[in-house]
Amino acid sequence: MLLLYWIFSYFVGNFLTAWWVGKWKNTDLRTERSGNLGARNAGAVLGKAAFGLTFVGDALKGILVLYVGYVLDFSTLTIATGAFFVIIGHLYPLWLKGKGGKGIATFIGVSLALNPFLFGMLAVVFLLLLSVIRSATLSMILAFSAYGILCLVIPEYQDLAPLSLIIIIIIIKHRHDVVDSWHERWWNKSNLN
């Protein structure tokens, strides 16, 4: 039963909201700007409504997987593993040859539904970092990293450990964004001085 739940989770993750929003707007987002099938690229190409629809759709599929896990009365660790697989399905969809989104909206959906308090801490850390370093990408990566570390080191959150692994994968998916953001924020600034 657990294996079926995890397979189900992966295939729910394969529902790429941005692909459907793009199809609705007669646009293949895989060929536009970053080519990423996520909310950020959808918004950049198609506008705020496309961003909102994509973000909500990707977050809701994560919440759906968790809801099914709770209905089936699975353990928190099993459900967190389902969360891992729904995000893997989003990152590496089978039907699109592994070229999906970057997992942020789906991660936000599952982290909010799994533990609202811990999610609140993530949001606070993100906002504090954003106010200091003025880079959404770097702030997000650092806040996600803090979340992943808390899941590993605090005993009451260790059932959420699969999210620590998915955070590493999400960061790897964002590595080029991080380098670009760091370069723009610090390298150019240092060259001006």
Backbone as CSV, one residue per row, in Angstrom:
resi,resn,N_x,N_y,N_z,CA_x,CA_y,CA_z,C_x,C_y,C_z
1,MET,0.820,-1.206,0.000,0.000,0.000,0.000,0.864,1.271,0.000
2,LEU,1.948,1.228,0.772,2.832,2.386,0.821,3.445,2.658,-0.548
3,LEU,3.888,1.580,-1.199,4.504,1.739,-2.515,3.518,2.359,-3.503
4,LEU,2.261,1.900,-3.458,1.238,2.456,-4.346,1.014,3.939,-4.055
5,TYR,1.044,4.289,-2.785,0.870,5.694,-2.389,2.011,6.548,-2.930
6,TRP,3.229,6.053,-2.837,4.375,6.815,-3.326,4.380,6.922,-4.846
7,ILE,3.961,5.855,-5.534,3.843,5.909,-6.998,2.764,6.919,-7.399
8,PHE,1.630,6.858,-6.698,0.551,7.828,-6.919,1.077,9.253,-6.730
9,SER,1.857,9.467,-5.674,2.401,10.791,-5.378,3.276,11.290,-6.525
10,TYR,4.134,10.404,-7.030,5.011,10.781,-8.135,4.188,11.216,-9.352
11,PHE,3.144,10.459,-9.670,2.368,10.775,-10.874,1.478,12.003,-10.689
12,VAL,1.048,12.277,-9.474,0.357,13.547,-9.213,1.331,14.696,-9.485
13,GLY,2.573,14.526,-9.070,3.602,15.537,-9.326,3.826,15.790,-10.804
14,ASN,3.520,14.795,-11.630,3.689,14.922,-13.080,2.697,15.903,-13.717
15,PHE,1.692,16.305,-12.954,0.744,17.298,-13.475,1.421,18.665,-13.422
16,LEU,1.942,19.121,-14.547,2.660,20.392,-14.621,1.669,21.505,-14.954
17,THR,1.265,22.249,-13.941,0.260,23.296,-14.131,0.682,24.282,-15.219
18,ALA,1.964,24.638,-15.232,2.455,25.614,-16.219,2.268,25.106,-17.642
19,TRP,2.409,23.823,-17.845,2.234,23.261,-19.186,0.803,23.475,-19.653
20,TRP,-0.165,23.232,-18.744,-1.583,23.379,-19.091,-1.976,24.841,-19.246
21,VAL,-1.431,25.700,-18.385,-1.693,27.135,-18.518,-1.132,27.637,-19.854
22,GLY,0.069,27.179,-20.193,0.657,27.548,-21.482,-0.172,27.055,-22.650
23,LYS,-0.663,25.832,-22.548,-1.493,25.262,-23.617,-2.769,26.090,-23.795
24,TRP,-3.342,26.505,-22.669,-4.544,27.343,-22.684,-4.263,28.673,-23.392
25,LYS,-3.049,29.178,-23.223,-2.657,30.447,-23.837,-1.909,30.256,-25.164
26,ASN,-1.955,29.030,-25.698,-1.275,28.711,-26.962,0.215,29.038,-26.935
27,THR,0.842,28.733,-25.802,2.273,29.007,-25.633,2.949,27.786,-25.032
28,ASP,4.047,27.374,-25.634,4.843,26.287,-25.063,5.926,26.927,-24.200
29,LEU,5.707,26.915,-22.893,6.647,27.580,-21.980,8.030,26.936,-21.984
30,ARG,8.135,25.730,-22.503,9.443,25.074,-22.582,10.362,25.766,-23.578
31,THR,9.774,26.581,-24.456,10.575,27.274,-25.469,10.681,28.774,-25.178
32,GLU,10.161,29.198,-24.025,10.159,30.621,-23.695,11.070,30.908,-22.502
33,ARG,11.846,31.974,-22.596,12.727,32.437,-21.526,13.541,31.291,-20.929
34,SER,13.320,30.958,-19.647,14.132,29.916,-18.998,13.764,28.511,-19.466
35,GLY,12.588,28.351,-20.079,12.133,27.029,-20.499,11.607,26.194,-19.344
36,ASN,11.552,26.774,-18.163,11.112,26.069,-16.966,9.590,26.036,-16.879
37,LEU,9.041,24.889,-16.499,7.590,24.769,-16.358,7.181,25.030,-14.914
38,GLY,7.374,26.276,-14.487,7.020,26.677,-13.139,6.336,28.029,-13.142
39,ALA,5.925,28.457,-11.955,5.157,29.700,-11.825,5.952,30.925,-12.272
40,ARG,7.227,30.950,-11.925,8.035,32.131,-12.249,8.126,32.356,-13.756
41,ASN,8.406,31.302,-14.504,8.506,31.433,-15.955,7.138,31.711,-16.572
42,ALA,6.103,31.058,-16.037,4.745,31.303,-16.537,4.370,32.770,-16.351
43,GLY,4.721,33.319,-15.179,4.420,34.720,-14.928,5.219,35.660,-15.802
44,ALA,6.493,35.346,-16.006,7.355,36.200,-16.829,6.881,36.246,-18.277
45,VAL,6.362,35.111,-18.760,5.950,35.031,-20.167,4.494,35.444,-20.365
46,LEU,3.630,35.000,-19.457,2.189,35.151,-19.677,1.488,36.110,-18.716
47,GLY,2.206,36.629,-17.725,1.597,37.604,-16.831,1.250,37.077,-15.451
48,LYS,0.742,37.995,-14.614,0.484,37.685,-13.211,-0.562,36.598,-13.015
49,ALA,-1.603,36.599,-13.843,-2.649,35.581,-13.706,-2.076,34.187,-13.930
50,ALA,-1.195,34.056,-14.921,-0.563,32.766,-15.205,0.327,32.346,-14.044
51,PHE,1.044,33.314,-13.451,1.857,33.020,-12.269,0.975,32.488,-11.145
52,GLY,-0.107,33.194,-10.867,-0.999,32.796,-9.779,-1.614,31.422,-9.993
53,LEU,-2.122,31.176,-11.182,-2.726,29.871,-11.490,-1.710,28.744,-11.351
54,THR,-0.520,28.977,-11.876,0.515,27.946,-11.823,0.954,27.682,-10.393
55,PHE,1.181,28.743,-9.641,1.613,28.594,-8.252,0.572,27.829,-7.439
56,VAL,-0.675,28.238,-7.542,-1.738,27.579,-6.769,-1.904,26.129,-7.209
57,GLY,-1.894,25.891,-8.509,-2.041,24.522,-9.009,-0.930,23.606,-8.533
58,ASP,0.307,24.098,-8.581,1.439,23.282,-8.151,1.441,23.065,-6.636
59,ALA,1.012,24.069,-5.885,0.929,23.911,-4.424,-0.172,22.920,-4.057
60,LEU,-1.308,23.010,-4.745,-2.450,22.149,-4.420,-2.178,20.674,-4.692
61,LYS,-1.370,20.382,-5.701,-1.102,18.963,-5.954,-0.292,18.359,-4.811
62,GLY,0.582,19.167,-4.199,1.294,18.707,-3.012,0.352,18.480,-1.851
63,ILE,-0.572,19.415,-1.661,-1.553,19.293,-0.575,-2.454,18.079,-0.802
64,LEU,-2.828,17.807,-2.060,-3.656,16.640,-2.378,-2.982,15.347,-1.937
65,VAL,-1.701,15.218,-2.228,-0.969,14.008,-1.845,-0.974,13.831,-0.329
66,LEU,-0.770,14.920,0.398,-0.788,14.850,1.854,-2.170,14.484,2.364
67,TYR,-3.195,15.069,1.763,-4.576,14.777,2.170,-4.882,13.294,2.022
68,VAL,-4.498,12.729,0.888,-4.719,11.287,0.668,-3.986,10.471,1.731
69,GLY,-2.760,10.860,2.042,-1.999,10.162,3.077,-2.663,10.222,4.436
70,TYR,-3.221,11.379,4.778,-3.921,11.509,6.064,-5.202,10.679,6.078
71,VAL,-5.935,10.684,4.970,-7.168,9.887,4.875,-6.860,8.405,5.049
72,LEU,-5.739,7.961,4.484,-5.338,6.554,4.600,-4.656,6.254,5.939
73,ASP,-4.537,7.275,6.780,-3.987,7.140,8.132,-2.537,6.644,8.127
74,PHE,-1.759,7.164,7.180,-0.345,6.833,7.136,0.412,7.644,8.182
75,SER,1.602,7.183,8.503,2.452,7.899,9.462,2.965,9.193,8.827
76,THR,3.433,10.091,9.673,3.988,11.358,9.181,5.180,11.101,8.266
77,LEU,6.026,10.140,8.616,7.187,9.825,7.780,6.749,9.331,6.406
78,THR,5.729,8.490,6.361,5.221,7.981,5.079,4.660,9.119,4.236
79,ILE,3.920,10.016,4.876,3.327,11.148,4.157,4.418,12.105,3.684
80,ALA,5.423,12.343,4.524,6.543,13.200,4.114,7.286,12.584,2.934
81,THR,7.357,11.256,2.890,7.966,10.582,1.739,7.097,10.765,0.503
82,GLY,5.769,10.747,0.688,4.862,11.060,-0.413,5.095,12.476,-0.920
83,ALA,5.342,13.412,0.026,5.655,14.791,-0.359,6.935,14.836,-1.192
84,PHE,7.926,14.051,-0.771,9.172,13.955,-1.534,8.876,13.513,-2.970
85,PHE,8.051,12.479,-3.123,7.796,11.938,-4.458,6.935,12.850,-5.320
86,VAL,6.010,13.596,-4.712,5.220,14.510,-5.539,6.112,15.615,-6.091
87,ILE,7.089,16.052,-5.299,8.011,17.085,-5.787,8.963,16.501,-6.832
88,ILE,9.417,15.270,-6.617,10.243,14.592,-7.633,9.474,14.481,-8.947
89,GLY,8.185,14.159,-8.852,7.353,14.083,-10.056,7.239,15.409,-10.764
90,HIS,7.224,16.493,-9.994,7.176,17.832,-10.575,8.511,18.198,-11.231
91,LEU,9.604,17.855,-10.568,10.933,18.167,-11.098,11.275,17.334,-12.323
92,TYR,10.901,16.059,-12.268,11.307,15.104,-13.314,10.093,14.313,-13.817
93,PRO,9.166,14.981,-14.530,7.975,14.292,-15.028,8.320,13.288,-16.129
94,LEU,7.779,12.103,-15.984,8.064,11.024,-16.934,7.640,11.398,-18.347
95,TRP,6.457,11.970,-18.491,5.895,12.243,-19.817,6.565,13.408,-20.533
96,LEU,7.348,14.198,-19.804,8.091,15.294,-20.421,9.597,15.028,-20.393
97,LYS,9.949,13.767,-20.308,11.351,13.329,-20.339,12.196,13.997,-19.248
98,GLY,11.581,14.167,-18.072,12.313,14.675,-16.922,12.518,16.179,-16.888
99,LYS,11.842,16.911,-17.779,12.019,18.365,-17.831,10.786,19.062,-17.275
100,GLY,10.791,19.263,-15.952,9.648,19.875,-15.299,9.964,21.244,-14.741
101,GLY,9.397,21.508,-13.567,9.624,22.787,-12.909,10.772,22.690,-11.920
102,LYS,10.826,23.652,-10.995,11.913,23.671,-10.010,11.447,23.395,-8.589
103,GLY,10.150,23.168,-8.408,9.659,22.613,-7.158,9.277,23.555,-6.040
104,ILE,9.406,24.863,-6.232,9.180,25.795,-5.130,7.720,25.790,-4.674
105,ALA,6.785,25.975,-5.598,5.368,26.051,-5.221,4.893,24.747,-4.593
106,THR,5.305,23.628,-5.154,4.889,22.337,-4.596,5.489,22.139,-3.217
107,PHE,6.747,22.547,-3.037,7.370,22.452,-1.716,6.627,23.329,-0.708
108,ILE,6.263,24.528,-1.107,5.529,25.417,-0.209,4.203,24.783,0.190
109,GLY,3.505,24.180,-0.778,2.239,23.512,-0.473,2.395,22.394,0.542
110,VAL,3.381,21.522,0.335,3.539,20.382,1.242,4.081,20.813,2.602
111,SER,4.993,21.785,2.615,5.561,22.205,3.905,4.513,22.917,4.754
112,LEU,3.644,23.693,4.112,2.564,24.366,4.835,1.580,23.357,5.409
113,ALA,1.222,22.352,4.604,0.244,21.358,5.057,0.823,20.391,6.092
114,LEU,2.111,20.080,5.992,2.727,19.139,6.930,2.926,19.736,8.315
115,ASN,3.414,20.971,8.351,3.703,21.590,9.647,3.629,23.116,9.499
116,PRO,2.444,23.691,9.741,2.282,25.143,9.568,3.250,25.967,10.413
117,PHE,3.579,25.503,11.615,4.493,26.250,12.466,5.884,26.322,11.851
118,LEU,6.386,25.175,11.403,7.709,25.143,10.784,7.712,25.948,9.486
119,PHE,6.610,25.880,8.752,6.491,26.692,7.536,6.537,28.174,7.883
120,GLY,5.870,28.560,8.975,5.895,29.948,9.421,7.309,30.411,9.721
121,MET,8.098,29.532,10.344,9.499,29.859,10.615,10.262,30.055,9.307
122,LEU,9.999,29.193,8.338,10.627,29.315,7.014,10.301,30.673,6.401
123,ALA,9.028,31.069,6.477,8.600,32.340,5.893,9.272,33.524,6.593
124,VAL,9.370,33.465,7.919,10.000,34.553,8.673,11.478,34.673,8.314
125,VAL,12.165,33.527,8.255,13.590,33.539,7.894,13.768,34.104,6.486
126,PHE,12.902,33.684,5.575,12.980,34.197,4.203,12.833,35.717,4.176
127,LEU,11.829,36.237,4.876,11.576,37.679,4.862,12.712,38.466,5.516
128,LEU,13.256,37.924,6.605,14.385,38.583,7.260,15.601,38.629,6.340
129,LEU,15.885,37.500,5.704,17.026,37.454,4.785,16.811,38.386,3.598
130,LEU,15.593,38.402,3.090,15.281,39.253,1.942,15.504,40.722,2.274
131,SER,15.171,41.110,3.497,15.354,42.507,3.902,16.830,42.884,4.016
132,VAL,17.680,41.866,4.222,19.114,42.122,4.387,19.875,42.007,3.067
133,ILE,19.665,40.895,2.351,20.479,40.653,1.158,19.798,41.055,-0.148
134,ARG,18.497,41.376,-0.076,17.769,41.909,-1.234,17.798,41.000,-2.460
135,SER,17.824,39.717,-2.226,17.776,38.753,-3.335,16.806,37.642,-2.963
136,ALA,15.699,37.548,-3.706,14.696,36.534,-3.410,15.267,35.124,-3.575
137,THR,16.077,34.925,-4.603,16.635,33.596,-4.861,17.561,33.154,-3.731
138,LEU,18.506,34.008,-3.358,19.435,33.649,-2.282,18.705,33.493,-0.946
139,SER,17.739,34.362,-0.686,16.963,34.279,0.554,16.197,32.965,0.619
140,MET,15.601,32.580,-0.503,14.854,31.335,-0.556,15.755,30.138,-0.304
141,ILE,16.905,30.103,-0.962,17.828,28.982,-0.811,18.304,28.870,0.639
142,LEU,18.642,29.983,1.251,19.108,29.957,2.643,17.987,29.573,3.602
143,ALA,16.779,30.071,3.362,15.641,29.726,4.223,15.288,28.249,4.081
144,PHE,15.300,27.746,2.850,15.030,26.322,2.634,16.099,25.466,3.311
145,SER,17.343,25.903,3.232,18.442,25.166,3.865,18.236,25.094,5.373
146,ALA,17.837,26.221,5.969,17.569,26.243,7.410,16.439,25.285,7.760
147,TYR,15.411,25.261,6.931,14.274,24.342,7.130,14.759,22.894,7.112
148,GLY,15.564,22.565,6.112,16.078,21.203,5.983,16.929,20.786,7.169
149,ILE,17.738,21.705,7.676,18.586,21.405,8.833,17.733,21.168,10.071
150,LEU,16.697,21.996,10.258,15.804,21.817,11.416,15.121,20.452,11.382
151,CYS,14.743,20.012,10.191,14.102,18.691,10.051,15.038,17.557,10.461
152,LEU,16.318,17.786,10.338,17.293,16.746,10.672,17.725,16.783,12.133
153,VAL,17.824,17.962,12.709,18.435,18.068,14.040,17.436,18.150,15.192
154,ILE,16.195,18.569,14.928,15.204,18.657,16.006,14.377,17.377,16.024
155,PRO,14.429,16.607,17.107,13.767,15.294,17.152,12.298,15.310,16.739
156,GLU,11.533,16.312,17.159,10.099,16.323,16.849,9.808,16.553,15.370
157,TYR,10.812,17.001,14.601,10.629,17.234,13.169,11.314,16.180,12.305
158,GLN,11.930,15.187,12.905,12.738,14.242,12.120,11.912,13.352,11.199
159,ASP,10.600,13.252,11.445,9.744,12.519,10.507,9.605,13.259,9.180
160,LEU,10.031,14.513,9.156,9.980,15.310,7.929,11.296,15.267,7.163
161,ALA,12.193,14.378,7.582,13.531,14.292,6.974,13.518,14.144,5.450
162,PRO,12.526,13.453,4.840,12.534,13.400,3.370,12.515,14.773,2.709
163,LEU,11.985,15.771,3.416,11.985,17.127,2.852,13.388,17.718,2.825
164,SER,14.243,17.270,3.756,15.628,17.742,3.741,16.325,17.298,2.460
165,LEU,16.050,16.077,2.037,16.649,15.557,0.804,16.112,16.300,-0.415
166,ILE,14.803,16.546,-0.425,14.245,17.229,-1.592,14.738,18.661,-1.671
167,ILE,15.028,19.278,-0.519,15.587,20.637,-0.524,16.937,20.651,-1.221
168,ILE,17.760,19.644,-0.962,19.061,19.558,-1.638,18.865,19.490,-3.151
169,ILE,17.906,18.687,-3.588,17.644,18.537,-5.025,17.116,19.854,-5.611
170,ILE,16.224,20.531,-4.867,15.693,21.816,-5.332,16.823,22.839,-5.469
171,ILE,17.728,22.869,-4.496,18.851,23.800,-4.561,19.734,23.503,-5.776
172,ILE,19.964,22.231,-6.035,20.750,21.854,-7.225,20.048,22.343,-8.499
173,LYS,18.721,22.208,-8.539,17.957,22.677,-9.699,18.062,24.198,-9.872
174,HIS,18.281,24.899,-8.753,18.369,26.358,-8.790,19.804,26.878,-8.845
175,ARG,20.772,25.990,-9.032,22.176,26.394,-8.897,22.544,27.536,-9.834
176,HIS,22.038,27.529,-11.058,22.378,28.599,-11.996,21.753,29.925,-11.565
177,ASP,20.525,29.855,-11.033,19.867,31.064,-10.531,20.646,31.646,-9.366
178,VAL,21.148,30.761,-8.493,21.906,31.212,-7.327,23.192,31.910,-7.769
179,VAL,23.900,31.292,-8.702,25.153,31.890,-9.191,24.880,33.242,-9.842
180,ASP,23.839,33.294,-10.673,23.503,34.557,-11.341,23.130,35.632,-10.332
181,SER,22.332,35.238,-9.337,21.899,36.188,-8.324,23.082,36.685,-7.494
182,TRP,23.952,35.748,-7.110,25.138,36.112,-6.324,26.043,37.051,-7.131
183,HIS,26.240,36.722,-8.385,27.085,37.540,-9.253,26.514,38.949,-9.384
184,GLU,25.209,39.013,-9.628,24.561,40.310,-9.805,24.608,41.137,-8.524
185,ARG,24.400,40.454,-7.392,24.310,41.168,-6.120,25.675,41.598,-5.585
186,TRP,26.673,40.707,-5.619,27.940,40.968,-4.947,29.098,41.268,-5.889
187,TRP,29.219,40.529,-6.958,30.348,40.719,-7.865,30.293,42.098,-8.524
188,ASN,29.123,42.415,-9.076,28.975,43.721,-9.734,29.133,44.862,-8.734
189,LYS,28.614,44.642,-7.526,28.724,45.676,-6.488,30.191,45.925,-6.121
190,SER,30.947,44.833,-5.971,32.351,44.994,-5.597,33.152,45.660,-6.712
191,ASN,32.757,45.405,-7.957,33.463,46.025,-9.083,33.185,47.519,-9.207
192,LEU,32.053,47.948,-8.636,31.713,49.360,-8.686,32.493,50.157,-7.663
193,ASN,32.974,49.487,-6.624,33.680,50.197,-5.546,35.171,50.360,-5.829
